[in-house]
């Protein structure tokens, strides 16, 4: 679908604590994600770039040695291979997240 | 830079009518763009995916045969090779725009 309205987009269960909707292109994956309060990814890395913007709520992220509490209109850019993770607090956070597709994925 | 605050990000002249700031990764280019009122790109295409979200203002876009007036929290996804263009009206529009880097670019 060419256009989404994030205010009315229907999401599906992606994994526990995360609902999402994704659009897959040849090279990009665009995903809208709603992460529940009190969730955490303590850290991982992958060989492709990832970036995005917080649309609602708050989420703490770390990328390499940088750590920041992000609010709406704040963006993140995770270079390929860089360790990163995130944590939500007392409210859900919604993100528009874009990844480069892994070769062969 | 790992994190941007779009409300205070300093932009640079990109081309007439567009100020922007870009982050280049290995596979992704993330750009924040402010397009002036009354600007138009009547259409073009390229061999890589592009997507993004409107953060402020309004912009009309077409992607293939679909045309839509986009407001904040509305997204677009332009598959590789699909003709697309845009037009602003009486106010500037700001976008967070993500492209896959062209091989060799």
N, CA and C atoms of all chains as a GROMACS GRO file, in nm:
protein
  630
    1UNK      N    1   0.085  -0.120   0.000
    1UNK     CA    2   0.000   0.000   0.000
    1UNK      C    3   0.089   0.124   0.000
    2UNK      N    4   0.060   0.216  -0.089
    2UNK     CA    5   0.148   0.332  -0.104
    2UNK      C    6   0.147   0.424   0.017
    3UNK      N    7   0.028   0.442   0.077
    3UNK     CA    8   0.014   0.542   0.184
    3UNK      C    9  -0.050   0.480   0.308
    4UNK      N   10   0.001   0.519   0.424
    4UNK     CA   11  -0.058   0.479   0.552
    4UNK      C   12  -0.097   0.603   0.631
    5UNK      N   13  -0.206   0.594   0.706
    5UNK     CA   14  -0.235   0.694   0.808
    5UNK      C   15  -0.207   0.628   0.943
    6UNK      N   16  -0.102   0.672   1.009
    6UNK     CA   17  -0.059   0.603   1.133
    6UNK      C   18  -0.164   0.614   1.243
    7UNK      N   19  -0.253   0.712   1.233
    7UNK     CA   20  -0.354   0.728   1.337
    7UNK      C   21  -0.466   0.624   1.329
    8UNK      N   22  -0.476   0.557   1.216
    8UNK     CA   23  -0.585   0.459   1.201
    8UNK      C   24  -0.537   0.326   1.145
    9UNK      N   25  -0.405   0.305   1.146
    9UNK     CA   26  -0.349   0.183   1.088
    9UNK      C   27  -0.376   0.063   1.179
   10UNK      N   28  -0.423  -0.045   1.122
   10UNK     CA   29  -0.445  -0.166   1.202
   10UNK      C   30  -0.315  -0.244   1.215
   11UNK      N   31  -0.283  -0.280   1.339
   11UNK     CA   32  -0.157  -0.350   1.366
   11UNK      C   33  -0.184  -0.496   1.399
   12UNK      N   34  -0.081  -0.578   1.386
   12UNK     CA   35  -0.093  -0.720   1.419
   12UNK      C   36   0.012  -0.756   1.524
   13UNK      N   37  -0.014  -0.862   1.598
   13UNK     CA   38   0.083  -0.908   1.697
   13UNK      C   39   0.211  -0.949   1.626
   14UNK      N   40   0.323  -0.894   1.668
   14UNK     CA   41   0.451  -0.923   1.606
   14UNK      C   42   0.532  -1.016   1.696
   15UNK      N   43   0.546  -0.974   1.820
   15UNK     CA   44   0.596  -1.064   1.925
   15UNK      C   45   0.544  -1.009   2.058
   16UNK      N   46   0.557  -1.084   2.167
   16UNK     CA   47   0.496  -1.037   2.292
   16UNK      C   48   0.537  -0.894   2.325
   17UNK      N   49   0.439  -0.807   2.344
   17UNK     CA   50   0.468  -0.669   2.379
   17UNK      C   51   0.483  -0.577   2.260
   18UNK      N   52   0.481  -0.631   2.138
   18UNK     CA   53   0.497  -0.546   2.019
   18UNK      C   54   0.391  -0.581   1.915
   19UNK      N   55   0.312  -0.481   1.879
   19UNK     CA   56   0.222  -0.492   1.764
   19UNK      C   57   0.282  -0.411   1.650
   20UNK      N   58   0.265  -0.458   1.528
   20UNK     CA   59   0.328  -0.385   1.418
   20UNK      C   60   0.256  -0.408   1.286
   21UNK      N   61   0.294  -0.330   1.190
   21UNK     CA   62   0.251  -0.344   1.052
   21UNK      C   63   0.372  -0.312   0.966
   22UNK      N   64   0.399  -0.394   0.866
   22UNK     CA   65   0.522  -0.374   0.788
   22UNK      C   66   0.492  -0.372   0.639
   23UNK      N   67   0.569  -0.293   0.569
   23UNK     CA   68   0.566  -0.288   0.423
   23UNK      C   69   0.705  -0.333   0.375
   24UNK      N   70   0.707  -0.434   0.288
   24UNK     CA   71   0.836  -0.486   0.241
   24UNK      C   72   0.860  -0.445   0.096
   25UNK      N   73   0.970  -0.377   0.075
   25UNK     CA   74   1.012  -0.346  -0.060
   25UNK      C   75   1.128  -0.436  -0.100
   26UNK      N   76   1.192  -0.400  -0.210
   26UNK     CA   77   1.309  -0.478  -0.253
   26UNK      C   78   1.426  -0.459  -0.157
   27UNK      N   79   1.445  -0.333  -0.114
   27UNK     CA   80   1.562  -0.304  -0.030
   27UNK      C   81   1.526  -0.254   0.109
   28UNK      N   82   1.400  -0.206   0.126
   28UNK     CA   83   1.361  -0.147   0.254
   28UNK      C   84   1.246  -0.223   0.318
   29UNK      N   85   1.245  -0.224   0.451
   29UNK     CA   86   1.129  -0.266   0.529
   29UNK      C   87   1.087  -0.146   0.614
   30UNK      N   88   0.965  -0.098   0.592
   30UNK     CA   89   0.911   0.009   0.676
   30UNK      C   90   0.810  -0.053   0.771
   31UNK      N   91   0.828  -0.031   0.899
   31UNK     CA   92   0.737  -0.090   0.998
   31UNK      C   93   0.688   0.015   1.095
   32UNK      N   94   0.559   0.010   1.124
   32UNK     CA   95   0.504   0.092   1.231
   32UNK      C   96   0.489  -0.001   1.350
   33UNK      N   97   0.546   0.036   1.464
   33UNK     CA   98   0.550  -0.053   1.580
   33UNK      C   99   0.495   0.016   1.703
   34UNK      N  100   0.410  -0.057   1.774
   34UNK     CA  101   0.365  -0.011   1.904
   34UNK      C  102   0.423  -0.104   2.009
   35UNK      N  103   0.508  -0.050   2.093
   35UNK     CA  104   0.574  -0.130   2.197
   35UNK      C  105   0.506  -0.099   2.329
   36UNK      N  106   0.466  -0.203   2.400
   36UNK     CA  107   0.395  -0.185   2.527
   36UNK      C  108   0.485  -0.124   2.633
   37UNK      N  109   0.422  -0.073   2.739
   37UNK     CA  110   0.498  -0.022   2.854
   37UNK      C  111   0.578  -0.136   2.917
   38UNK      N  112   0.692  -0.102   2.974
   38UNK     CA  113   0.768  -0.198   3.052
   38UNK      C  114   0.834  -0.310   2.973
   39UNK      N  115   0.863  -0.287   2.847
   39UNK     CA  116   0.932  -0.387   2.765
   39UNK      C  117   1.079  -0.347   2.747
   40UNK      N  118   1.162  -0.445   2.715
   40UNK     CA  119   1.305  -0.415   2.698
   40UNK      C  120   1.369  -0.510   2.600
   41UNK      N  121   1.456  -0.457   2.519
   41UNK     CA  122   1.549  -0.538   2.438
   41UNK      C  123   1.688  -0.498   2.488
   42UNK      N  124   1.753  -0.591   2.558
   42UNK     CA  125   1.876  -0.553   2.627
   42UNK      C  126   1.994  -0.534   2.533
   43UNK      N  127   1.976  -0.571   2.406
   43UNK     CA  128   2.082  -0.542   2.310
   43UNK      C  129   2.101  -0.650   2.207
   44UNK      N  130   2.129  -0.609   2.085
   44UNK     CA  131   2.159  -0.703   1.976
   44UNK      C  132   2.225  -0.622   1.864
   45UNK      N  133   2.268  -0.690   1.761
   45UNK     CA  134   2.324  -0.619   1.645
   45UNK      C  135   2.294  -0.700   1.520
   46UNK      N  136   2.299  -0.633   1.406
   46UNK     CA  137   2.274  -0.697   1.277
   46UNK      C  138   2.351  -0.623   1.168
   47UNK      N  139   2.375  -0.691   1.055
   47UNK     CA  140   2.464  -0.634   0.953
   47UNK      C  141   2.393  -0.541   0.855
   48UNK      N  142   2.290  -0.470   0.901
   48UNK     CA  143   2.220  -0.376   0.813
   48UNK      C  144   2.180  -0.252   0.893
   49UNK      N  145   2.172  -0.139   0.823
   49UNK     CA  146   2.132  -0.013   0.886
   49UNK      C  147   1.985  -0.018   0.927
   50UNK      N  148   1.953   0.055   1.031
   50UNK     CA  149   1.814   0.068   1.078
   50UNK      C  150   1.796   0.211   1.130
   51UNK      N  151   1.680   0.269   1.109
   51UNK     CA  152   1.656   0.404   1.159
   51UNK      C  153   1.508   0.424   1.181
   52UNK      N  154   1.472   0.537   1.240
   52UNK     CA  155   1.332   0.562   1.260
   52UNK      C  156   1.307   0.685   1.344
   53UNK      N  157   1.178   0.704   1.373
   53UNK     CA  158   1.136   0.822   1.449
   53UNK      C  159   1.027   0.780   1.548
   54UNK      N  160   1.033   0.839   1.667
   54UNK     CA  161   0.930   0.815   1.767
   54UNK      C  162   0.808   0.899   1.732
   55UNK      N  163   0.691   0.835   1.726
   55UNK     CA  164   0.568   0.907   1.693
   55UNK      C  165   0.487   0.939   1.818
   56UNK      N  166   0.496   0.856   1.920
   56UNK     CA  167   0.421   0.880   2.045
   56UNK      C  168   0.490   0.806   2.158
   57UNK      N  169   0.470   0.855   2.280
   57UNK     CA  170   0.527   0.789   2.397
   57UNK      C  171   0.675   0.820   2.414
   58UNK      N  172   0.740   0.740   2.496
   58UNK     CA  173   0.883   0.760   2.522
   58UNK      C  174   0.952   0.625   2.520
   59UNK      N  175   1.076   0.623   2.470
   59UNK     CA  176   1.154   0.500   2.468
   59UNK      C  177   1.300   0.537   2.488
   60UNK      N  178   1.367   0.462   2.573
   60UNK     CA  179   1.511   0.484   2.590
   60UNK      C  180   1.583   0.391   2.494
   61UNK      N  181   1.678   0.445   2.420
   61UNK     CA  182   1.757   0.361   2.329
   61UNK      C  183   1.904   0.381   2.356
   62UNK      N  184   1.980   0.274   2.329
   62UNK     CA  185   2.124   0.293   2.322
   62UNK      C  186   2.171   0.243   2.186
   63UNK      N  187   2.270   0.314   2.133
   63UNK     CA  188   2.334   0.278   2.006
   63UNK      C  189   2.483   0.292   2.031
   64UNK      N  190   2.554   0.181   2.031
   64UNK     CA  191   2.695   0.187   2.069
   64UNK      C  192   2.704   0.242   2.210
   65UNK      N  193   2.783   0.347   2.230
   65UNK     CA  194   2.801   0.403   2.364
   65UNK      C  195   2.707   0.519   2.394
   66UNK      N  196   2.619   0.552   2.299
   66UNK     CA  197   2.525   0.663   2.322
   66UNK      C  198   2.392   0.610   2.373
   67UNK      N  199   2.335   0.676   2.471
   67UNK     CA  200   2.208   0.634   2.529
   67UNK      C  201   2.120   0.757   2.543
   68UNK      N  202   1.992   0.747   2.504
   68UNK     CA  203   1.906   0.865   2.508
   68UNK      C  204   1.760   0.826   2.528
   69UNK      N  205   1.689   0.907   2.606
   69UNK     CA  206   1.545   0.892   2.621
   69UNK      C  207   1.479   0.972   2.509
   70UNK      N  208   1.407   0.902   2.422
   70UNK     CA  209   1.349   0.964   2.303
   70UNK      C  210   1.199   0.989   2.321
   71UNK      N  211   1.155   1.104   2.274
   71UNK     CA  212   1.015   1.146   2.274
   71UNK      C  213   0.972   1.169   2.129
   72UNK      N  214   0.844   1.198   2.105
   72UNK     CA  215   0.800   1.222   1.967
   72UNK      C  216   0.885   1.328   1.897
   73UNK      N  217   0.908   1.304   1.769
   73UNK     CA  218   0.991   1.388   1.681
   73UNK      C  219   1.142   1.369   1.707
   74UNK      N  220   1.178   1.266   1.781
   74UNK     CA  221   1.319   1.234   1.794
   74UNK      C  222   1.348   1.107   1.714
   75UNK      N  223   1.462   1.109   1.647
   75UNK     CA  224   1.497   1.001   1.554
   75UNK      C  225   1.620   0.924   1.603
   76UNK      N  226   1.639   0.808   1.545
   76UNK     CA  227   1.758   0.726   1.574
   76UNK      C  228   1.812   0.671   1.443
   77UNK      N  229   1.943   0.651   1.440
   77UNK     CA  230   2.008   0.590   1.323
   77UNK      C  231   2.109   0.488   1.376
   78UNK      N  232   2.086   0.363   1.341
   78UNK     CA  233   2.169   0.252   1.390
   78UNK      C  234   2.252   0.201   1.273
   79UNK      N  235   2.381   0.234   1.270
   79UNK     CA  236   2.465   0.185   1.160
   79UNK      C  237   2.477   0.032   1.164
   80UNK      N  238   2.492  -0.026   1.048
   80UNK     CA  239   2.512  -0.171   1.037
   80UNK      C  240   2.621  -0.216   1.134
   81UNK      N  241   2.591  -0.321   1.209
   81UNK     CA  242   2.691  -0.380   1.297
   81UNK      C  243   2.701  -0.318   1.436
   82UNK      N  244   2.626  -0.209   1.460
   82UNK     CA  245   2.638  -0.138   1.588
   82UNK      C  246   2.543  -0.199   1.692
   83UNK      N  247   2.594  -0.235   1.809
   83UNK     CA  248   2.505  -0.288   1.912
   83UNK      C  249   2.404  -0.182   1.956
   84UNK      N  250   2.279  -0.226   1.977
   84UNK     CA  251   2.174  -0.132   2.018
   84UNK      C  252   2.064  -0.207   2.093
   85UNK      N  253   1.988  -0.130   2.168
   85UNK     CA  254   1.877  -0.187   2.242
   85UNK      C  255   1.784  -0.076   2.286
   86UNK      N  256   1.676  -0.113   2.356
   86UNK     CA  257   1.576  -0.013   2.395
   86UNK      C  258   1.499  -0.061   2.516
   87UNK      N  259   1.425   0.033   2.574
   87UNK     CA  260   1.349   0.006   2.695
   87UNK      C  261   1.233   0.104   2.702
   88UNK      N  262   1.113   0.054   2.727
   88UNK     CA  263   1.000   0.144   2.751
   88UNK      C  264   0.972   0.151   2.901
   89UNK      N  265   0.897   0.254   2.940
   89UNK     CA  266   0.874   0.276   3.082
   89UNK      C  267   0.726   0.261   3.115
   90UNK      N  268   0.662   0.366   3.159
   90UNK     CA  269   0.524   0.353   3.208
   90UNK      C  270   0.418   0.381   3.101
   91UNK      N  271   0.458   0.389   2.977
   91UNK     CA  272   0.361   0.413   2.869
   91UNK      C  273   0.411   0.342   2.744
   92UNK      N  274   0.320   0.308   2.650
   92UNK     CA  275   0.365   0.249   2.524
   92UNK      C  276   0.441   0.353   2.442
   93UNK      N  277   0.520   0.304   2.348
   93UNK     CA  278   0.590   0.394   2.254
   93UNK      C  279   0.557   0.345   2.113
   94UNK      N  280   0.532   0.438   2.023
   94UNK     CA  281   0.512   0.399   1.884
   94UNK      C  282   0.624   0.459   1.800
   95UNK      N  283   0.671   0.378   1.706
   95UNK     CA  284   0.785   0.414   1.622
   95UNK      C  285   0.753   0.386   1.476
   96UNK      N  286   0.800   0.470   1.386
   96UNK     CA  287   0.809   0.433   1.246
   96UNK      C  288   0.954   0.393   1.224
   97UNK      N  289   0.976   0.267   1.190
   97UNK     CA  290   1.110   0.209   1.188
   97UNK      C  291   1.141   0.156   1.048
   98UNK      N  292   1.260   0.189   0.999
   98UNK     CA  293   1.298   0.146   0.863
   98UNK      C  294   1.429   0.070   0.869
   99UNK      N  295   1.431  -0.046   0.808
   99UNK     CA  296   1.553  -0.126   0.800
   99UNK      C  297   1.586  -0.153   0.655
  100UNK      N  298   1.715  -0.165   0.629
  100UNK     CA  299   1.759  -0.218   0.502
  100UNK      C  300   1.741  -0.370   0.508
  101UNK      N  301   1.691  -0.429   0.400
  101UNK     CA  302   1.672  -0.574   0.401
  101UNK      C  303   1.807  -0.643   0.392
  102UNK      N  304   1.821  -0.747   0.471
  102UNK     CA  305   1.944  -0.826   0.464
  102UNK      C  306   1.951  -0.894   0.328
  103UNK      N  307   2.068  -0.903   0.271
  103UNK     CA  308   2.080  -0.976   0.145
  103UNK      C  309   2.019  -1.116   0.161
  104UNK      N  310   1.928  -1.147   0.073
  104UNK     CA  311   1.866  -1.278   0.079
  104UNK      C  312   1.747  -1.288   0.171
  105UNK      N  313   1.722  -1.184   0.252
  105UNK     CA  314   1.610  -1.190   0.348
  105UNK      C  315   1.479  -1.158   0.277
  106UNK      N  316   2.557   1.097   1.362
  106UNK     CA  317   2.500   1.123   1.494
  106UNK      C  318   2.386   1.025   1.517
  107UNK      N  319   2.387   0.958   1.629
  107UNK     CA  320   2.290   0.852   1.653
  107UNK      C  321   2.147   0.905   1.666
  108UNK      N  322   2.132   1.023   1.729
  108UNK     CA  323   1.997   1.072   1.760
  108UNK      C  324   1.979   1.215   1.711
  109UNK      N  325   1.861   1.243   1.656
  109UNK     CA  326   1.824   1.380   1.616
  109UNK      C  327   1.697   1.420   1.689
  110UNK      N  328   1.688   1.548   1.724
  110UNK     CA  329   1.560   1.605   1.767
  110UNK      C  330   1.511   1.692   1.651
  111UNK      N  331   1.406   1.649   1.584
  111UNK     CA  332   1.362   1.719   1.463
  111UNK      C  333   1.314   1.861   1.493
  112UNK      N  334   1.278   1.888   1.618
  112UNK     CA  335   1.230   2.022   1.653
  112UNK      C  336   1.342   2.125   1.660
  113UNK      N  337   1.466   2.079   1.669
  113UNK     CA  338   1.576   2.175   1.682
  113UNK      C  339   1.691   2.143   1.586
  114UNK      N  340   1.666   2.059   1.488
  114UNK     CA  341   1.772   2.017   1.397
  114UNK      C  342   1.807   2.130   1.300
  115UNK      N  343   1.933   2.158   1.284
  115UNK     CA  344   1.974   2.261   1.187
  115UNK      C  345   1.982   2.201   1.048
  116UNK      N  346   1.917   2.269   0.954
  116UNK     CA  347   1.911   2.219   0.816
  116UNK      C  348   2.001   2.303   0.726
  117UNK      N  349   2.034   2.246   0.612
  117UNK     CA  350   2.116   2.317   0.514
  117UNK      C  351   2.042   2.321   0.381
  118UNK      N  352   2.077   2.420   0.297
  118UNK     CA  353   2.016   2.429   0.164
  118UNK      C  354   2.055   2.304   0.085
  119UNK      N  355   1.954   2.237   0.032
  119UNK     CA  356   1.978   2.115  -0.045
  119UNK      C  357   1.960   2.145  -0.193
  120UNK      N  358   1.846   2.203  -0.226
  120UNK     CA  359   1.826   2.263  -0.357
  120UNK      C  360   1.718   2.368  -0.344
  121UNK      N  361   1.697   2.453  -0.446
  121UNK     CA  362   1.602   2.562  -0.427
  121UNK      C  363   1.468   2.512  -0.374
  122UNK      N  364   1.424   2.570  -0.262
  122UNK     CA  365   1.295   2.531  -0.204
  122UNK      C  366   1.302   2.416  -0.107
  123UNK      N  367   1.419   2.354  -0.092
  123UNK     CA  368   1.431   2.241   0.002
  123UNK      C  369   1.554   2.258   0.090
  124UNK      N  370   1.531   2.260   0.221
  124UNK     CA  371   1.640   2.252   0.317
  124UNK      C  372   1.638   2.113   0.378
  125UNK      N  373   1.757   2.060   0.407
  125UNK     CA  374   1.757   1.923   0.458
  125UNK      C  375   1.880   1.895   0.544
  126UNK      N  376   1.874   1.780   0.608
  126UNK     CA  377   1.987   1.727   0.683
  126UNK      C  378   1.984   1.576   0.660
  127UNK      N  379   2.097   1.519   0.629
  127UNK     CA  380   2.098   1.376   0.594
  127UNK      C  381   2.201   1.300   0.676
  128UNK      N  382   2.168   1.176   0.705
  128UNK     CA  383   2.259   1.082   0.770
  128UNK      C  384   2.280   0.967   0.672
  129UNK      N  385   2.405   0.940   0.640
  129UNK     CA  386   2.434   0.834   0.542
  129UNK      C  387   2.491   0.712   0.611
  130UNK      N  388   2.425   0.600   0.593
  130UNK     CA  389   2.479   0.474   0.640
  130UNK      C  390   2.532   0.393   0.524
  131UNK      N  391   2.560   0.266   0.550
  131UNK     CA  392   2.608   0.179   0.441
  131UNK      C  393   2.498   0.154   0.339
  132UNK      N  394   2.376   0.131   0.390
  132UNK     CA  395   2.265   0.094   0.299
  132UNK      C  396   2.151   0.195   0.300
  133UNK      N  397   2.144   0.282   0.403
  133UNK     CA  398   2.031   0.375   0.415
  133UNK      C  399   2.077   0.519   0.415
  134UNK      N  400   1.992   0.606   0.361
  134UNK     CA  401   2.007   0.751   0.378
  134UNK      C  402   1.880   0.798   0.448
  135UNK      N  403   1.897   0.857   0.566
  135UNK     CA  404   1.784   0.916   0.637
  135UNK      C  405   1.796   1.067   0.625
  136UNK      N  406   1.692   1.132   0.574
  136UNK     CA  407   1.698   1.277   0.555
  136UNK      C  408   1.576   1.343   0.616
  137UNK      N  409   1.599   1.454   0.685
  137UNK     CA  410   1.489   1.537   0.729
  137UNK      C  411   1.482   1.653   0.632
  138UNK      N  412   1.366   1.676   0.571
  138UNK     CA  413   1.352   1.774   0.464
  138UNK      C  414   1.242   1.873   0.495
  139UNK      N  415   1.273   1.998   0.475
  139UNK     CA  416   1.169   2.100   0.481
  139UNK      C  417   1.152   2.155   0.341
  140UNK      N  418   1.032   2.135   0.286
  140UNK     CA  419   1.001   2.178   0.150
  140UNK      C  420   0.915   2.304   0.160
  141UNK      N  421   0.954   2.408   0.090
  141UNK     CA  422   0.882   2.536   0.096
  141UNK      C  423   0.743   2.522   0.035
  142UNK      N  424   0.657   2.619   0.064
  142UNK     CA  425   0.525   2.625   0.001
  142UNK      C  426   0.541   2.643  -0.150
  143UNK      N  427   0.445   2.590  -0.224
  143UNK     CA  428   0.441   2.616  -0.368
  143UNK      C  429   0.549   2.551  -0.451
  144UNK      N  430   0.605   2.441  -0.403
  144UNK     CA  431   0.708   2.370  -0.480
  144UNK      C  432   0.647   2.244  -0.542
  145UNK      N  433   0.712   2.194  -0.646
  145UNK     CA  434   0.660   2.075  -0.711
  145UNK      C  435   0.772   1.994  -0.775
  146UNK      N  436   0.760   1.864  -0.764
  146UNK     CA  437   0.841   1.771  -0.843
  146UNK      C  438   0.739   1.695  -0.929
  147UNK      N  439   0.741   1.721  -1.057
  147UNK     CA  440   0.633   1.668  -1.142
  147UNK      C  441   0.645   1.518  -1.167
  148UNK      N  442   0.757   1.460  -1.127
  148UNK     CA  443   0.768   1.314  -1.136
  148UNK      C  444   0.905   1.266  -1.177
  149UNK      N  445   0.947   1.156  -1.119
  149UNK     CA  446   1.072   1.092  -1.155
  149UNK      C  447   1.067   0.949  -1.101
  150UNK      N  448   1.170   0.872  -1.130
  150UNK     CA  449   1.180   0.737  -1.074
  150UNK      C  450   1.326   0.701  -1.056
  151UNK      N  451   1.350   0.603  -0.972
  151UNK     CA  452   1.487   0.558  -0.945
  151UNK      C  453   1.482   0.411  -0.902
  152UNK      N  454   1.594   0.342  -0.916
  152UNK     CA  455   1.594   0.196  -0.894
  152UNK      C  456   1.612   0.154  -0.749
  153UNK      N  457   1.564   0.237  -0.654
  153UNK     CA  458   1.576   0.200  -0.513
  153UNK      C  459   1.449   0.243  -0.440
  154UNK      N  460   1.417   0.170  -0.333
  154UNK     CA  461   1.300   0.202  -0.252
  154UNK      C  462   1.322   0.334  -0.176
  155UNK      N  463   1.212   0.401  -0.152
  155UNK     CA  464   1.214   0.525  -0.073
  155UNK      C  465   1.085   0.528   0.010
  156UNK      N  466   1.094   0.578   0.133
  156UNK     CA  467   0.973   0.587   0.214
  156UNK      C  468   0.988   0.699   0.315
  157UNK      N  469   0.881   0.731   0.387
  157UNK     CA  470   0.893   0.835   0.487
  157UNK      C  471   0.760   0.871   0.548
  158UNK      N  472   0.766   0.975   0.631
  158UNK     CA  473   0.646   1.019   0.704
  158UNK      C  474   0.644   1.172   0.706
  159UNK      N  475   0.526   1.226   0.693
  159UNK     CA  476   0.509   1.372   0.703
  159UNK      C  477   0.508   1.409   0.851
  160UNK      N  478   0.591   1.505   0.889
  160UNK     CA  479   0.600   1.549   1.028
  160UNK      C  480   0.521   1.678   1.050
  161UNK      N  481   0.511   1.764   0.949
  161UNK     CA  482   0.435   1.890   0.962
  161UNK      C  483   0.393   1.936   0.823
  162UNK      N  484   0.287   2.016   0.819
  162UNK     CA  485   0.239   2.071   0.692
  162UNK      C  486   0.163   1.967   0.610
  163UNK      N  487   0.147   1.998   0.483
  163UNK     CA  488   0.074   1.909   0.393
  163UNK      C  489   0.150   1.899   0.262
  164UNK      N  490   0.146   1.781   0.201
  164UNK     CA  491   0.211   1.761   0.072
  164UNK      C  492   0.128   1.658  -0.007
  165UNK      N  493   0.105   1.689  -0.132
  165UNK     CA  494   0.036   1.592  -0.218
  165UNK      C  495   0.143   1.507  -0.285
  166UNK      N  496   0.122   1.378  -0.284
  166UNK     CA  497   0.217   1.288  -0.351
  166UNK      C  498   0.142   1.196  -0.446
  167UNK      N  499   0.211   1.156  -0.552
  167UNK     CA  500   0.160   1.044  -0.629
  167UNK      C  501   0.269   0.938  -0.638
  168UNK      N  502   0.225   0.813  -0.634
  168UNK     CA  503   0.313   0.697  -0.647
  168UNK      C  504   0.242   0.605  -0.745
  169UNK      N  505   0.297   0.587  -0.862
  169UNK     CA  506   0.227   0.512  -0.965
  169UNK      C  507   0.094   0.580  -0.993
  170UNK      N  508  -0.016   0.508  -0.983
  170UNK     CA  509  -0.147   0.565  -1.014
  170UNK      C  510  -0.219   0.616  -0.890
  171UNK      N  511  -0.155   0.608  -0.772
  171UNK     CA  512  -0.219   0.655  -0.649
  171UNK      C  513  -0.174   0.797  -0.617
  172UNK      N  514  -0.269   0.881  -0.580
  172UNK     CA  515  -0.239   1.020  -0.548
  172UNK      C  516  -0.308   1.054  -0.417
  173UNK      N  517  -0.235   1.123  -0.325
  173UNK     CA  518  -0.295   1.151  -0.194
  173UNK      C  519  -0.237   1.278  -0.134
  174UNK      N  520  -0.324   1.352  -0.066
  174UNK     CA  521  -0.280   1.469   0.010
  174UNK      C  522  -0.243   1.419   0.150
  175UNK      N  523  -0.117   1.436   0.186
  175UNK     CA  524  -0.067   1.380   0.313
  175UNK      C  525  -0.051   1.489   0.418
  176UNK      N  526  -0.088   1.454   0.540
  176UNK     CA  527  -0.076   1.541   0.657
  176UNK      C  528   0.014   1.471   0.759
  177UNK      N  529   0.046   1.537   0.871
  177UNK     CA  530   0.131   1.472   0.970
  177UNK      C  531   0.078   1.335   1.013
  178UNK      N  532   0.170   1.243   1.034
  178UNK     CA  533   0.143   1.102   1.069
  178UNK      C  534   0.095   1.019   0.951
  179UNK      N  535   0.108   1.073   0.830
  179UNK     CA  536   0.080   0.991   0.713
  179UNK      C  537   0.213   0.956   0.646
  180UNK      N  538   0.221   0.831   0.600
  180UNK     CA  539   0.346   0.779   0.545
  180UNK      C  540   0.331   0.747   0.397
  181UNK      N  541   0.445   0.729   0.332
  181UNK     CA  542   0.448   0.690   0.191
  181UNK      C  543   0.556   0.583   0.174
  182UNK      N  544   0.532   0.495   0.077
  182UNK     CA  545   0.631   0.393   0.043
  182UNK      C  546   0.638   0.386  -0.110
  183UNK      N  547   0.754   0.416  -0.164
  183UNK     CA  548   0.777   0.422  -0.308
  183UNK      C  549   0.863   0.303  -0.348
  184UNK      N  550   0.804   0.200  -0.409
  184UNK     CA  551   0.884   0.085  -0.449
  184UNK      C  552   0.986   0.124  -0.557
  185UNK      N  553   1.098   0.056  -0.558
  185UNK     CA  554   1.201   0.078  -0.660
  185UNK      C  555   1.138   0.078  -0.798
  186UNK      N  556   1.171   0.179  -0.878
  186UNK     CA  557   1.126   0.184  -1.016
  186UNK      C  558   0.989   0.246  -1.038
  187UNK      N  559   0.919   0.283  -0.929
  187UNK     CA  560   0.783   0.336  -0.943
  187UNK      C  561   0.788   0.489  -0.963
  188UNK      N  562   0.722   0.540  -1.066
  188UNK     CA  563   0.719   0.685  -1.085
  188UNK      C  564   0.647   0.753  -0.968
  189UNK      N  565   0.701   0.868  -0.927
  189UNK     CA  566   0.641   0.939  -0.814
  189UNK      C  567   0.676   1.087  -0.821
  190UNK      N  568   0.598   1.167  -0.755
  190UNK     CA  569   0.624   1.310  -0.749
  190UNK      C  570   0.544   1.371  -0.635
  191UNK      N  571   0.557   1.502  -0.616
  191UNK     CA  572   0.492   1.567  -0.502
  191UNK      C  573   0.471   1.714  -0.532
  192UNK      N  574   0.388   1.775  -0.450
  192UNK     CA  575   0.353   1.916  -0.466
  192UNK      C  576   0.314   1.973  -0.330
  193UNK      N  577   0.369   2.088  -0.297
  193UNK     CA  578   0.325   2.156  -0.174
  193UNK      C  579   0.232   2.271  -0.212
  194UNK      N  580   0.156   2.319  -0.116
  194UNK     CA  581   0.055   2.421  -0.142
  194UNK      C  582   0.091   2.550  -0.069
  195UNK      N  583   0.007   2.594   0.022
  195UNK     CA  584   0.026   2.726   0.083
  195UNK      C  585   0.107   2.724   0.212
  196UNK      N  586   0.168   2.610   0.244
  196UNK     CA  587   0.250   2.602   0.366
  196UNK      C  588   0.367   2.507   0.340
  197UNK      N  589   0.476   2.521   0.413
  197UNK     CA  590   0.586   2.426   0.397
  197UNK      C  591   0.544   2.288   0.448
  198UNK      N  592   0.614   2.187   0.404
  198UNK     CA  593   0.591   2.051   0.454
  198UNK      C  594   0.726   1.997   0.501
  199UNK      N  595   0.726   1.928   0.614
  199UNK     CA  596   0.849   1.862   0.659
  199UNK      C  597   0.828   1.711   0.660
  200UNK      N  598   0.931   1.641   0.615
  200UNK     CA  599   0.927   1.496   0.598
  200UNK      C  600   1.050   1.434   0.660
  201UNK      N  601   1.034   1.318   0.720
  201UNK     CA  602   1.149   1.231   0.746
  201UNK      C  603   1.147   1.128   0.636
  202UNK      N  604   1.251   1.127   0.554
  202UNK     CA  605   1.253   1.050   0.430
  202UNK      C  606   1.371   0.952   0.432
  203UNK      N  607   1.346   0.828   0.398
  203UNK     CA  608   1.451   0.725   0.401
  203UNK      C  609   1.462   0.659   0.264
  204UNK      N  610   1.582   0.653   0.212
  204UNK     CA  611   1.607   0.586   0.084
  204UNK      C  612   1.710   0.476   0.105
  205UNK      N  613   1.697   0.373   0.023
  205UNK     CA  614   1.803   0.275   0.012
  205UNK      C  615   1.911   0.337  -0.076
  206UNK      N  616   2.036   0.320  -0.038
  206UNK     CA  617   2.144   0.375  -0.120
  206UNK      C  618   2.157   0.296  -0.248
  207UNK      N  619   2.177   0.366  -0.357
  207UNK     CA  620   2.199   0.298  -0.484
  207UNK      C  621   2.333   0.226  -0.477
  208UNK      N  622   2.341   0.108  -0.536
  208UNK     CA  623   2.470   0.040  -0.540
  208UNK      C  624   2.577   0.134  -0.596
  209UNK      N  625   2.680   0.151  -0.523
  209UNK     CA  626   2.790   0.236  -0.568
  209UNK      C  627   2.773   0.383  -0.536
  210UNK      N  628   2.656   0.423  -0.485
  210UNK     CA  629   2.633   0.566  -0.456
  210UNK      C  630   2.694   0.606  -0.322
   0.00000   0.00000   0.00000
